[in-house]
Amino acid sequence: MMRDLTVEGVRLDLAADALDSLMDGGTVERSLILGWDARELIGVQRAKPHDNPFVAGLVFSLRQGDRVEAVSDNGCAIVPACSNVRHLWRRAPLAADDSICLPWELR
């Protein structure tokens, strides 16, 4: 679904690969069970740059080859490609002003 979309400034091909990896690893299922919102997983900010990791969803915070471990209700641990060092990705409260949206909702 995401691979066919074109949104200026958003690499949907890489995001689709990351989403596939998260789905295959069970991260999406665990996250949703823990109460994560879809925008926390694959959301983007309406203002550019859309992939700002401080406001983007988890998918847009990942780089090619990264893997996600230890999903919790507060966030998860990301292990970057070619590294053993974990970095913590924390969920932030979603803004009430609808500034975070799903990629296909960008206008």
QUIZIBEL-V560174 format. One record per residue. N is the residue number from 1. OMEGA is omega as a letter, one per 30 degrees, with the letter a starting at -180 (* if undefined). D_CENTER is the distance of its C-alpha to the mean C-alpha in whole Angstrom. Layout:
n: {N,N}
omega: {OMEGA,OMEGA}
d_center: {D_CENTER,D_CENTER}
This chain:
n: {1,2,3,4,5,6,7,8,9,10,11,12,13,14,15,16,17,18,19,20,21,22,23,24,25,26,27,28,29,30,31,32,33,34,35,36,37,38,39,40,41,42,43,44,45,46,47,48,49,50,51,52,53,54,55,56,57,58,59,60,61,62,63,64,65,66,67,68,69,70,71,72,73,74,75,76,77,78,79,80,81,82,83,84,85,86,87,88,89,90,91,92,93,94,95,96,97,98,99,100,101,102,103,104,105,106,107}
omega: {a,a,a,a,l,l,a,l,a,l,a,l,l,l,l,l,l,l,l,a,l,l,a,a,l,a,a,a,l,a,l,l,a,l,l,l,l,l,l,l,a,a,l,l,a,l,l,f,a,a,l,a,l,l,a,l,a,a,a,l,a,l,a,l,l,l,a,l,l,l,l,l,l,a,a,l,l,l,a,l,l,a,l,a,l,l,a,l,a,l,l,l,l,a,l,a,l,l,l,a,l,a,a,l,l,l,*}
d_center: {16,13,15,18,17,17,16,18,16,12,12,11,13,11,8,10,11,8,8,11,11,9,12,15,14,14,11,10,14,14,11,13,16,15,15,11,11,9,8,6,4,4,6,8,11,15,16,16,14,11,9,10,9,11,10,6,3,2,2,4,6,7,10,12,14,12,12,11,14,15,13,15,15,14,11,11,13,11,14,14,16,20,20,21,19,17,15,13,10,11,10,12,14,13,16,19,19,17,15,12,12,10,11,14,15,16,19}
